[in-house]
């Protein structure tokens, strides 16, 4: 991992050097996705789409613009976004009769229509998701993928007959997140956000946070239990089996391009980024080690190996550019390609291929055992995950009094808002919330000295 003092500078440079994005677009906080970065993001999207299909969610795609009347239907929600939204006021020279919002999130747009889609208990549960762009006027310093104004956003929205079924959905969302982030080799902590920091309009909110090398946490996903806080103002009702009408209970699960920012930060090093094999556009790169008189034999062998690797379902590329092998190694390590194969005259004579994983493991594989590359990639992914997990666990500090610590701090808390906010003030940290699953606490509150009901997690955050 990158040294914490150098992390932010390294991060700002690496997202452009690795050709993930271009920050030179003239609207601040709205960056250009370059082809390589966009392929990575599409691969991330493919994993969550697979999870949605597995769990019975249907994909929708709603319009970008939300009428002001829709947006104002839920007062608590709009308070949470009022300072962040972009307004469309004119069509050409004509002033619009009703202002339009560039969606900051989609509750108000979807739920106005859900009220038309849902009529009977037979229509439930309704489980939908979409992958769209959202827009928020971010006032803090922007950072590629982490804090931007145009956000590549995943959001799942569900409607249920009762609170119990919505709670089952929350449990399923947590299971989805566990599978999803394991594929990305990203360990995280799960916390129930304090009431003063829950999503606008939510009954309660759950945050999933990773720890970056800067010792700041980054929220990579959130799950919200809405109860009936949106269904009542949006009139989302169903007719029950008893012929009576009831308001639905609702949940959401959201993630953004911050997931890519987390992968870059958590797995990066001084050579560049490290991509888990699940999302790498190129999983294996072949570098021909050319010697005079061997040119055609080496290239023929490279093409054969490429064909066999692609037959395993792995993306593979031969780098036949007119550059030295060392320069090619540098380029592909910068881009985080999981595995490199080198083929030269001695390798052909000895019937082997030389491999090097992005995390520095080098070995030779017998030519007839080329299928072992699949195992090498699995082991590489597991090493990425375990290293990140060790870093996270090493930097979670369970304390019984206020102390200056880097990383994530857990303190005994009586549950009172004033004590929680006092911890934030004293430590100059932000509350992540209470641990999920719940942890027993038999200590005294670190602020008031009263009986602690639970632990409160705090950290410096992005």
Protein Blocks (a to p, Z undefined) as FASTA:
>chain_A
ZZfklmmmmmmmmmmmnomacckbfbghiacddfklmmmmmmmmmmmmmmmmmnopacdd
ddfbdcfklmmmpmmlmmmmmmmcccdfbghjbccfbdcdddfbfklmmmmmmmmmpmbf
klpccddddddddddddfbdcdehklccbdcddddddddfblmlmmmmmmmmmmmmmmmm
mmnopacddddddfklccehiabdcddddddfkopacdfbdcddekjmmmmmnopacddf
kopacddddddddddfklmmmmmmmmgcfkbccddfklgmblbdcdddddehilmmmmmm
mmmmmmmmmmnopacdddfbdcdfklmmmmmmmnopabacdddfklmmnopacdddfkop
acdddfklmmmmmmmmmmmmmmmmmmmmmmmmmmcccdfbdcddehjdddddehiaklmm
mmmmmnopacfbjcddddddfbdcfklopacfbdcdddddZZ
